[in-house]
Amino acid sequence: MRILILGGDGYLGWPSSMHFANKGHEVWSVDNYLRRDIASETDSDPLFPNPKLPERAKIFEAACGKKINVVEGDCADFEFMSELFEKVQPEAVIHYAEQPSAPYSMRGFDEASLTLDNNLKATFNVIWAIMKYAPDCHLIKLGTMGEYGTPNIDIEEGWLDVEHKGRKQKFLYPRQAGSLYHTTKVLDTDLLWFYVRTHELRVTDLMQGPVYGFITPEAEMDDRLKPNFHYDDIFGTLINRFLVQAVSGTPLTVYGKGGQTRGYLDIRDTLQCVELALKNPVEKGEMRILNQFVEQFSVNEMADRVKTVGDHMGLNVEVKSIPNPRKEAEDHYYNAANTGFKELGLKPHILTDDVLAEMLGQVADYKGQIDKDKIMPRVSWNKVA
Ligand SMILES: NC(=O)c1ccc[n+]([C@@H]2O[C@H](COP(=O)([O-])OP(=O)(O)OC[C@H]3O[C@@H](n4cnc5c(N)ncnc54)[C@H](O)[C@@H]3O)[C@@H](O)[C@H]2O)c1
């Protein structure tokens, strides 16, 4: 298949580019390095450097003989997107190209405005480029479990059957995001659903939970093929921060009460899920929403897990609660459905103690490069800057 991967330089986009090229697909990997720019502006550089796309593609080709076509450009620019879609004629688009940091989106007006403009414009342009140049193409769009927020009822897979005054209708599941970034994902979903109804697009919208891990089979071929690993307060995920804190001898920082519960998955399962979506395309005029996570953990449970495994490795891990910089429920009901991918054939990876130990070992290889000043929260949710 001809597959366009938007956001191909990113944590998920790069492993996806290698994975699908390795499987023999014609891959076009597109990025404008927005994440790299924001990371250097906010002093949030990753644990180890990653070569830019053209160099990575060369290293990959030298390692396995497979080609990744690289295009450097901005998905928020419709002229660029028109030329790209007209030339590539994609059969599938995997759309990762957004500003994904919740803290960055809450930092101040400029950052909020950039997140809103970039994310909505990129998605709007993808939709229009598909309608104009590749109307049969299957769009696989990365959303987030954060779109649902933390409602006091079970989270269903995308849709909710509502019965009201004796009548019934299926609606998009009510969503109430906890950051502006997550809110742009909610708005993306609305845009997609609108154009599916009016223009018969084929869309799979993936509500993904936080992803962990950075070793995929292709990255094992050469260290320079690893994806970005952020542990800072801007781009670093909870697990990455805890791994780095455990390795560097700093207490694991739990925000507030630590009851915040989310659904997590291994990066190898992200690749599996996207591939399953690709192999099972939806019909024209259909919007499929799948919850993409494997296991639920609270922040306290995750801290306990890292502490137990770290202590076993002699790291002597401490856990400390700090004031929560976010506005979020710290103790709440959470029960989300995730049967869709299992029905499609997902064979999930579980976050076992061995997997945690392996990740701690991988992070320890870069211990000398850890900058502890990057980890503590610098952005507070209720500040107006
Ligand atoms: N990593 C996770 O845990 C996670 C969880 C849920 C959802 N997601 C979603 O998955 C997608 C990928 O996330 P990631 O972790 O790989 O983030 P990332 O920041 O590492 O990758 C996103 C890439 O998109 C690029 N990009 C952004 N705007 C662009 C534009 N206008 N034109 C071209 N390129 C652009 C960035 O430069 C970056 O390389 C995002 O949409 C994110 O919201 C990620």
PDBQT file of the ligand as one rigid body, heavy atoms in Angstrom, charges set to zero:
ROOT
HETATM    1  N1  LIG A 401       2.661   9.213  22.687  1.00  0.00    +0.000 N 
HETATM    2  C1  LIG A 401       1.540   9.002  23.362  1.00  0.00    +0.000 C 
HETATM    3  O1  LIG A 401       1.556   8.475  24.481  1.00  0.00    +0.000 OA
HETATM    4  C2  LIG A 401       0.223   9.398  22.756  1.00  0.00    +0.000 A 
HETATM    5  C3  LIG A 401      -0.953   9.053  23.441  1.00  0.00    +0.000 A 
HETATM    6  C4  LIG A 401      -2.186   9.400  22.867  1.00  0.00    +0.000 A 
HETATM    7  C5  LIG A 401      -2.245  10.062  21.649  1.00  0.00    +0.000 A 
HETATM    8  N2  LIG A 401      -1.065  10.396  21.013  1.00  0.00    +0.000 N 
HETATM    9  C6  LIG A 401      -1.174  11.080  19.719  1.00  0.00    +0.000 C 
HETATM   10  O2  LIG A 401      -0.366  10.415  18.767  1.00  0.00    +0.000 OA
HETATM   11  C7  LIG A 401       0.227  11.349  17.868  1.00  0.00    +0.000 C 
HETATM   12  C8  LIG A 401       1.727  11.173  17.861  1.00  0.00    +0.000 C 
HETATM   13  O3  LIG A 401       2.228  11.407  19.173  1.00  0.00    +0.000 OA
HETATM   14  P1  LIG A 401       3.768  11.343  19.503  1.00  0.00    +0.000 P 
HETATM   15  O4  LIG A 401       3.898  10.934  20.918  1.00  0.00    +0.000 OA
HETATM   16  O5  LIG A 401       4.463  10.557  18.438  1.00  0.00    +0.000 OA
HETATM   17  O6  LIG A 401       4.166  12.890  19.418  1.00  0.00    +0.000 OA
HETATM   18  P2  LIG A 401       5.455  13.572  18.744  1.00  0.00    +0.000 P 
HETATM   19  O7  LIG A 401       5.396  15.008  19.102  1.00  0.00    +0.000 OA
HETATM   20  O8  LIG A 401       6.689  12.822  19.082  1.00  0.00    +0.000 OA
HETATM   21  O9  LIG A 401       5.124  13.393  17.197  1.00  0.00    +0.000 OA
HETATM   22  C9  LIG A 401       4.282  14.243  16.484  1.00  0.00    +0.000 C 
HETATM   23  C10 LIG A 401       5.064  14.691  15.261  1.00  0.00    +0.000 C 
HETATM   24  O10 LIG A 401       4.200  15.507  14.444  1.00  0.00    +0.000 OA
HETATM   25  C11 LIG A 401       4.976  16.579  13.947  1.00  0.00    +0.000 C 
HETATM   26  N3  LIG A 401       4.074  17.668  13.597  1.00  0.00    +0.000 N 
HETATM   27  C12 LIG A 401       3.278  18.385  14.425  1.00  0.00    +0.000 A 
HETATM   28  N4  LIG A 401       2.605  19.325  13.725  1.00  0.00    +0.000 NA
HETATM   29  C13 LIG A 401       2.995  19.181  12.429  1.00  0.00    +0.000 A 
HETATM   30  C14 LIG A 401       2.660  19.862  11.238  1.00  0.00    +0.000 A 
HETATM   31  N5  LIG A 401       1.823  20.902  11.233  1.00  0.00    +0.000 N 
HETATM   32  N6  LIG A 401       3.222  19.447  10.078  1.00  0.00    +0.000 NA
HETATM   33  C15 LIG A 401       4.096  18.404  10.070  1.00  0.00    +0.000 A 
HETATM   34  N7  LIG A 401       4.460  17.739  11.166  1.00  0.00    +0.000 NA
HETATM   35  C16 LIG A 401       3.911  18.125  12.347  1.00  0.00    +0.000 A 
HETATM   36  C17 LIG A 401       5.944  16.912  15.077  1.00  0.00    +0.000 C 
HETATM   37  O11 LIG A 401       7.081  17.625  14.620  1.00  0.00    +0.000 OA
HETATM   38  C18 LIG A 401       6.287  15.535  15.624  1.00  0.00    +0.000 C 
HETATM   39  O12 LIG A 401       7.430  14.987  15.032  1.00  0.00    +0.000 OA
HETATM   40  C19 LIG A 401      -0.193  12.734  18.339  1.00  0.00    +0.000 C 
HETATM   41  O13 LIG A 401      -1.280  13.163  17.565  1.00  0.00    +0.000 OA
HETATM   42  C20 LIG A 401      -0.616  12.504  19.772  1.00  0.00    +0.000 C 
HETATM   43  O14 LIG A 401      -1.593  13.424  20.155  1.00  0.00    +0.000 OA
HETATM   44  C21 LIG A 401       0.146  10.076  21.541  1.00  0.00    +0.000 A 
ENDROOT
TORSDOF 0
